[in-house]
Amino acid sequence: PTEGGLGIEGLEAEIGGARLSGALELKADGSANGRLVVPTFDMSLAAGWLGGGAAPLADGIWSGARFAPGRTLPALDLALESQRFLVPSAGVLAGRLQLSAGEDRVRITQINLASPSLKLAGSVEAERNGGLLALRVNGRADGVELQRLLGGDFTGSGAVEVQLGASGESPARLIAALTGAGRFTARGLSIARLDPAALE
């Protein structure tokens, strides 16, 4: 036991047939901190906690429906490691990150995730203020497929660095309000069906 809570070192547990390990400190106020090695972690859960879990409806069109009410979150500060981080639009990656949460905010920092073809690093922060969702992203993605990013006529890969911020009451308003800066570097770029006359 720790003062005002419970400390667990050398944690070993099995949940639904999957094992997790690490160390936790559970405090009397309901907050928790520590480090965990987990079999799987779905990154979309963090957005869902704040009512911001949304994806394009079709052809890049985002919903104009207001975000669902956010949940009141316990205070968390966890170092997470896994071989299966499920990242929307990126697939399954392995690595580690720091997850912090409290009441109306979620912060994911020290992101260091990779698959055989893609590396992600940086931080993401989301915060609710009534119906408004504020988002801040500072990150780098290396190994992005150009065909997926730019369309079917492009092949190759690239690296994207962004510093973005936005706030809005719906996915459409959030995307429309995005501001910031970025840089894109391409490698092995090939463009099919390029018409030289179009460049004149």
N, C-alpha and C positions, 0 to 999 in steps of 0.2 A: 504493500500500500504506500502511496505518497500522500503528502499533506493535502487534504481536501479532495482526494481522488484515488485512483488505482493505476499503478504502473505495471505493465506486462512486458517483460523481456523474454526473448526466445520464443515468441508466439508461434505456434504451429496449430493450424486448424484445417478442417475439411468442410467445405460448403457445397452441397449439390454434387459431390464427387470430385470437386476441384480443390486443390490445396493452396493455402496462403501462409505466409510466414512474415516475421518482422518483430517490431516492438511498438507498443501503444501506451500512451498515457491518457486515461479517461478521467476527466475532472468532474467535480461535484456539480458544476454549472452546466454540464452536458457537452462541453467542448472536448475536443480530442486532438492530439498531435502524435507524430511518430513516423515510422517508415514501414512500408508494406511491400512485399513481393506478391503480386496477385496474378492468377492465371490469365484473366481477361479484364480489360477496362474499356467501356464504351464512352468515347469522348462526347458523344451527343447528349449524354446524361447531364453534363454540366450546363448545357444550354437549356435542357428541359427543366432543370431545377428553377430557372428564372422565367419560365414560360416562353423562352425564345427559341425553342427547337422548331425550326422551319426550314423547308427546302423549296426550290423553285417548283411551281405547279407544272409547267411544261414550257419547253423552248426558252428557258431563261426568264420566264415571267414569274414574278414573286407575288404572293398573296397580299391583298390590301386589308385583310382581316386583322383586327387588333390582337396583340399578343395576349395569351392567356395570363391570368394572374400568377405572379411568381410565388414560390413557396418560401416560407421562413426557414432559413437554413441554420443548422447548428454551427458553431465556430469550429472549423477544421483547419489543420495545417499538416498535410501528409506528404511525405516523399514516397512516390509510387514507382515501382519497377515492374515491367511485364514483358512477356514475349508476344503479347497480343493486345496492343492498343488499337481499338477500332476507330479510325479517323474518317469522318465523312468526306467523301470525294477523293480520299487518298488510299483507302483500303486498310490492311493490317500491317502495323509497324511494331518494332520492338525497341525498348529503351527505357528512359526514365523521365520524370517530370516532378514538379512541386505543385500540389493542389491546395489552395487556400480558399476558404469560404466563410461567410458570416452574414446572417440576416438577409441582406438583399444584394449580395455581390458574390462573384466567383472569379478567382484569379488562378490561371495556369501559367506558371513561370518555369524557367530553367528547362524548357522543352528540349529534349535530345532524343529524337526518334528516327528510326531508319528501317527500310526494307532493302532488298537487293538492288533496287533501282531508284529509291527516293530517300532523301534525308530532310527532316524538318527540325528547325530550331527557333527559339524565340519565346514569346509570351502572348497571352490573350487574357483580357480582362472584360468582364461584363457586369453591369450594375443596373438595378431597377430603381426607379424613382416614380412611384405610382404606376401609371400605365406606360411610362417611358422606359425604353431599354437603351442603355448607352454601351457602346462596344469600342474597345481599343485593341489593336493588333500591331505587334512589332515582331516580325519574323522573317525567316528565310526558308525557301523550299528549293532543294537542289535535286535535279533529275526529273523535272516536270516534262511530261510528254507534250511536244508541240502540237501534235495532231489533236490531242484532247483539249488543249488550251485555245488553239487558233482555228481548228477546222481540219477537214479531211485532206486538203491539198498540201499540208505541211507535215514534214517528218523531221525527226531529230529530237534533241532534248535541250533543257535550259535551266537556269537558276533565276528565281524570283525573290527579290527583297522588298518588303513593304513596311510602311509605318502608316497605319490607317486609324481613323476614328469616325464614329457616327452615332447618332441617337435618333430614335423614332418609335412610334407607337404600333407599327406593323412591319412585317418583313419588307414590303415595298418601300415604305418611307425610310427604313433603316438603310437599305441599299442606295436609294436616291440621295441620301444625305452623306454618303461616304466622302471623306476628304483625306488628304495626306500626300505621301510621295512613295515612289517605288522605282525599282530598276530591274530590267530584264536582260539576261545574257544568254544567247543561243549558242548551241554547239551542234555541228553536223547538220545545219539547216538545209533542207531540200524542199523546193516548191514545185509541185506537179502542175502542169497545164498553165505555166506562166506565159502571158502574152506580152512580148517585148514592146509592142505598139502601145500598150497601156501605160508604159513608163515614160513615153515621149511627152 
